[in-house]
Amino acid sequence: RRPAPPDRTKALAENQVAALWRLDVELREKTFWKLLYESAARADEVLCLNVEDLYPQDKRGKITAKGGATEWIHWQSGTAQLLPRLIARRTRGPLFLTDRKAPAGTPTLDVCPETSRARLSYRRAEEIFEENTRLLANPLASPEDIEDLDGWTLHRLRHSALTHDAEDGTSTPMLLARSRHASVRSLERYARPGVDSVARHVAERDPAARRRT
């Protein structure tokens, strides 16, 4: 079997995720990023969600996977608190919308029937996330250099969620169910403990620390 290409993506540290939540951004971005992290879902799957696909009381949503199979993503209280404000009075149509009305020729499924705005695209969602995380990704850089910096990718939220779950002791079957991977091999790159987790592991087993305890 050919070796899989190395995955260069790295999980964000927990303090980086906390800094992300403190950014002053629009409600749409706050909700989208929080949903990605809490659900560990793929960004393109979340962007395909419609309002009618949501089950807010159960904190879950229905998505269509490759091949047309119905699958579920689950979220936590952070997303649950933001969703009602984002949805407002809408009852159907794309969950995440652009700020402007959909241009002529936009597929009907990608247009909100109540606001006439278009579904937010992956390309635009990625651009917004990358632009807003440039200084977080480069903490020693000057704000004046922001145009020359690279921010984070949306995939890092999914990667970070699964890695943090693994660090907290989540079982492999649960990680597989949460990530919806078909095999353990495809999950391996997400289950590698990060730098902070390794540091805690070493510190907790330091003989000097045990004697003080």
Salt bridges, closest charged atoms under 4 A:
ASP7 OD2 - ARG189 NE 2.69
GLU29 OE2 - ARG28 NE 2.71
GLU45 OE2 - ARG42 NH1 3.11
GLU45 OE1 - ARG180 NH2 2.75
GLU71 OE1 - ARG180 NH1 2.97
ASP99 OD1 - ARG28 NH1 3.64
ASP110 OD1 - ARG119 NE 2.76
GLU114 OE2 - ARG92 NE 3.97
GLU127 OE2 - ARG123 NH1 2.80
GLU127 OE1 - ARG124 NH1 3.06
GLU130 OE1 - ARG134 NH2 2.97
GLU147 OE1 - ARG134 NH1 3.84
ASP165 OD2 - ARG178 NE 2.43
GLU204 OE1 - ARG205 NH1 3.60
